[in-house]
Amino acid sequence: MSRIRLLAVCAGFGLEAYDWGLYPLLLCYFGPSFFGGDPQHALFSGFAVFAAGFLTRPLGGLVLGRYADTRGRRPAMRLCLAGAGIAALGMALTPSGTTVGVAAPILVLLWRTLLGFSFGGETPLGHSYMYEMTPQQRRGAGAALLATAACIGGIVANLLVLGLVLALGPDGMAAGGWRIPFLVGALASMLFAALRGGLAESGEFELRRHQAYSWWSARRSLAVPMLSVAGVTIGAAASFYLWSAVPTAYAITLLHLDDTQVLLATSTASLVNVVALPLFGRLGDRVGCARLLSSAATVMTVAIGPLLYCLDHGGVPGYWIVVLASHLIMAGMVATMPAVLAGLVPARYRVTAEALPYTAVVTLFGGTMPMLKQLTADHPVLLTAYVMLLLSITVATTRWADRREPADARPVLVPPRTVPQQG
């Protein structure tokens, strides 16, 4: 792929991390004007809407995944970013509760669900396209590019918010400065949606596009691959959203840590990952993508308890330690995860068969993580045990899947149509 085409593919992951990450970053500024009440009530209500945005991810995965598997990867990738752009623009222009009353939080919910629908297709579609367009011996490095793009998107979001906080101050952000990052995301989404028009179609899709497509008939053959996707994803999703969506708003709103220090620490951790992710991708090509993922998940299982304790009791220095350590361990998990997931399902049904379990698991176990952190604040051992359990499922499933033959080496059984005899 040319650099322009590679940029167009990876941009979706960068924009997903940017758009999805803006909400928890800015919630402490816009939450009171939309959800009212005291800061803790606004934070909880805001996180509830954040979780609701995940509910449409499985629907987006089903609709956009089927579209990608039957009509092509390229048009589906453009559609994903167009929807994300509309959602970001809507968020930037939505009036506050003092202007439109109860319609304000309803509109926020609408835009979050549209964003979830769009990105429900974007992630598995990007996994599939990169997997199919990359040589087998470079799939770890290709997957790491997607993860690196997501990391850069998070960095841009953090730095833009940090710059606005320094320029406008907390009061200026609450007065409307928080709208600027969403407007930037809307414009970038439309730009990259147009750029994706120049992408080549996947060779594996072109090879199989005229094969019979019968999801219902192939359901038994796809059951094990889809359960494998869910098992690999479950602990990674919980860990990712625990460390990406929770710490910033939690530290500023409830721990009352300095805004600038919190945003600076988060941005620094992301910058470290920009270097670490490509290195982990190359390591995955050497030792095996699944083996690297399971090893990093094992480390996270051991570290989750100390990291959560340090977040609650370590102050600003502890926050720095938590975000740097958690981001680095997560880099080992997510660097090669796109290649592992795409390799679990056959090409003819790849986007849909990955999208359904992936988005469902991310919705149930990733999107609810900020609320669970709030609900278990007085009993942190419960959250620790819960995440450790999910991570152990990821480790076990990844090791089991690593011993299986590639998905495309196993036939997907579609019963032949019965033709009634004449006479």
N, C-alpha and C positions, 0 to 999 in steps of 0.2 A: 504494500500500500504506500502511496505517496504521503508526504508529511501533511498535506492539506486534508487528505481523506482520513488519515489517522487522527488528526485534530478533530475532525467532524464526528468521528466515532466516540472518542474519549470525552468530547465536550459534554455529552449527555450525562456522564457520570459526574463531571465537575459541576454541572448545573444542578444536578440532583442534590449533591452534598451542599452546594451553596444555598439553594432555595429551601431545602429541608432543614438545614442548619440555622438559617436566619431566624426561624420562629422561636426556638428556645433561647437563642442569643438575645432577641429583642423583646421577649415576653415580659420581662420585668419593666419595660418602658411602656408598651402599649396595653398590657393586661388590664390595669385599673380602668382605662377609658372604655374598654369593651365589656369586661366582666364584672366591674364594680367590686364593692366590698373591701375588706382589709387585704393587705398584700398576700397573705397566705391563701385566702379564698380565691383571689384572682389568679394566683399561681396554679392552684389545684384545678380550677375551671379551665385555665389555659392549657394545661397538660391533658385534660380530658378531651378538649378539641383536637389537640395534637394526636392523641390516640385514635380519635374518630377518623382522622385523615388516613389512617392505615386501613380502615374497614373497606375502602373502595379499591385498595391495591389488588386483592384477588380478582375482583371484577375486571379491573384494567388488565391484569395478567391474562385472564380468559379471553376477553374480547380482542385486545391488541395482539396477544400471543397467537390466537387462531388466525388473525389477519396476516401476521408475519409468516406463519407456516403455510398459508394457502396463496397469498398474494405477493409475498416477498418481504425480505428484511428491510430494504431501503425505504419503501413508502411507509412502513410501520414506524421506522425510526424518526421520520419527519413528523408524523402525526403525534408521537409522544412529546416532542419538544414544543410543538404548537400548543398542545393542551396545557403544558407546564407554563408557557408564556402567558396565556390567558389568565391562569390562576394567580400568577405573581402580579400581573397588572391589576387584577381585581382587588387583591390584598392591599396594594399601594393606594388605591383610590377609595376604599371603603370608609365612609364617615364614622365618627366615633359614636358611642352610645348616647352622648348628650345631644347629638343632632338627630339621629334616627331611632333612638330608643332600642327596643329589643331586636330590631332588624339588624343591628350592628353585629352581635355575636352570631346570628344566623348566617349573615353573609360571610363572616370569617369561616364558619363551618363549611359553607358551600365551596369556598375557594380551596380550603384544605382537602376536601374530598375530591375535587377535580384534580388537584395536584397529585393526590394519592393514586387516582385512576391512571393518570398519565405515566407516573413513575412505576406503577405496577407492571407496565409493559416494558419500560425503558431498561430496567436492570437485567432481566433474563434475556432480553433481545440483544443488549450489548454483549453479554456473556457469550451468547451463541454466535454472533457475528464475528467477534474477535477470535473465538475458538476455531471457526470454520475458515477464516482468512489467514491464520497463522500456521507455519510449519510445525509439525508435531514436536520437534526438539526445541522449539522456542515458545511453546504455549505458556509456560510459567512466566516468561518475560512479558508476553503479550497481556496476560491477565494482570500482571503487576502495573502495566501502563494504565489500565482502567482504574485500579485502586489508587495509583498516584494522581490521576486526574481528579478523582473524588477528594483526595487529600488537598490538592491545590484549590479546589472549589471551597473546601472548608477554610483554608488559609485566607483566601480572598474575602470570604464572609467575615471572618474574625478581624482581619486588618481593616476592612471597610468600617465595621462597627466600632472598632477601637479608634480609628481616625475621627469618626463622627462624634464619639463620646468626648474625645479630647477637644474637638473644635466647638461643639455645641453644649457640652455638659449634660448631666443627667436630666435637668429640666428641659433643655432644648430637645433632647431625644424624645422625652415623653410628650412634648408639645407638637410633634410631627416629624422630627428628624428620623424616626424609625422607618418612615415610608420610603426614604431614598434608596436603601438597599433592595427593597422589593421591586422598585421601578427599574433599577439596573438589571436585576435578574430577568425581568420581562423582556427588556430590549435584547439581552444576550440570547435568550431562548429563541426569539424570532430570527435572529441573525444566523444561529447555528442550524436551525430548522431549514433555512434556505440553503445553507452550505451543504447539507446532507443530500441535496438533490444531485450532487455530482458523484455520489458513492457508486461503486460497482456492486452488482448483486452477488451474493454469496454463491460460490461454485457448487457447494454441497446442496444448496436449495435448488439451483437450476437443474442439477442432476436428478433430483427427486420430485420436482414440482408436478410432474404428470403422473406420479404414483398415486394409487388410491389413498384418500384421506378419510378414514372412518374412525373417529375418536372412540365411539361407543364400542365398535368391534375390537379395537386394539386395547381396551381398558385393562384386561387381565395381564397382557404382556407388559403394560406400562406401570402396573401397580408397584412392583419392586423398585424400579428406577425412581418413581415419584416419592416413595417412602424413604429411599436413600437420600434424595435431595432434602427432604424435611429433616432427617436425622443429622445430616451434616450442617444444616443451617441453624438449627435450634439454639445451640449454645453460642455460636458466633453472633447471631442476631441479638440475643439477650445481652451479651458482653458489649457489643458495638454500641447499642443504644444506651446502655448504662453509662458508658464512658464518653459518649459524644453528645447525648441530649440532656443529661442530668447535671453534671458538675457546674457549668457556668451559671445557670439561673439559680441553682441550689446554693452555691457559694455566695452569690451577690445578695439574694433575697433573704435567705434564712440564716446563713452563717455570717452575713454582713462583712464579708471580705471586700477589700478595695477593688472597685470596678476595673481600674487600669491594670492592676497586678493579675487579676483573674484572666482578663482578655489577653494580656501579654503572655502568660503562661500557656494558655490554650494555643495561641498562634505559634509559639516556639515549639511546642510538641508536634504540631502539624508540619512545621518546617523540617524537623528531624525526620519525620516519616517520609517526606519527599525524597530524602536521600536513602532511607532504609528500605522502602518498598521495592525499588528496582533491584536492589541487592538481594532481597528475599526472593524476588522473582527468578533471578539467575540461579540462586541456590536451589529453588524448587526444580528447575530444569536439570540440575545435577543429582539431587538426592531423591527426587520425586515430589510432585506437588502435594499429593495427599499425605505423604509422610511429614512434610514440613508443617502442613496445617494441623495435623493431629498432635505434633510435638508442641507447637505454640499453644494449642488449646489446653494441653496438659499443664503447661507453665501457668496459664491464666487460672486454671482450677486451683492451683496451690496458692496463687498470689491474691485471689479475690478478697479474702477476709482481711488481710493486712492493709490492702489498698483502701477498702471501705472504712476501716477504722482510722486510717491516716487522713482521709477526706474529712471525717467528722471532727477530729481532735487535733489535727496538725497545723491549723492556721494557714497563713500564706505559704510558709516553707513546705508544709505538708501538701498543700494544693499543687505546688510545683512538682513535687515528687510523684504524686498520684497521676497527674496528667501525662508526665513524661514516661513513666513506667507503663501505664495502661496503654498509651498510644503505641509504644514500641512493641509490646507483646501482641497487640491487635494487628500490627503491621505483618507479623509473621503468620497470622491467621488469614487475613483478607488478601494478602498479596497474590496467592495462587488459587484462592477459592473460586473465582470465575471459571478457571480451567477445570477444576475438580467437578463442579456442578454441571457444566456443559457436557463433560465426558460421561456423565451418568445416564444420559437419556439419548435415544436415537434421533438422528438428524431430521427425519420426516415430521416428528412431533416435538422437536427439541424445545422451541420457545414456550409452547403451551404446557408441555409436561414438566418443564422447570418452573414456569411462572406460577402455576397453581399452588404447589406445595411451598415454594419459596415465599410467595407473597402472603399465604395464609400463616405460615410460621412467623414471618416478620411482624405481621399484624398482631398475632396473639402473644408473642413472647418478646418482641422488640418494642412495638408501639405502646405497650402497657408498662414498660419499665420505669418511666418517670413517675407515674402514679404509684407504682409499687414502692418506689423509693420513699415517696411521701407517706404512704400508709404504714410502712414498716420502720418509720423513723425512730420509734421507741423500742423496737425489737430488731436491731440490725442483723442479728444472727439468723433470723428467718430469711432475709434477702440473700445473705451469704450462702446458706444451705440450698436455697432455690436455684441460684445461678450455678453453683457447683454441680448440682444434679443435671442441669441442662448441658453444661460443658462436658460432663462425662458421657452423655448420649452422643454428642458431636465426636468425641474421641473414639468411642466404640464404633460408630457408624463409618467414620472415615477410614479407620483401619480395616474394617470388613470390606468396604467398597474398594480399597486399594488392592485387595487380593482377587477381585473379580476381573474378568476380561472386559475390554471397552464395550460400551453400549452398542455401537454400530456393528460389532462382531456377533451380536446376538439378534436373531430374527424377531421382528415384531409380527405376531400372528394376527392376521386379519382374515376371518373366515370368508371364503368366496361366496359371492351372491348365488342364490339358488335360482336357476332358470327353469320355469315350468315347462314340462314336456308337452309337445303338440300332439294332438290326436288322442 
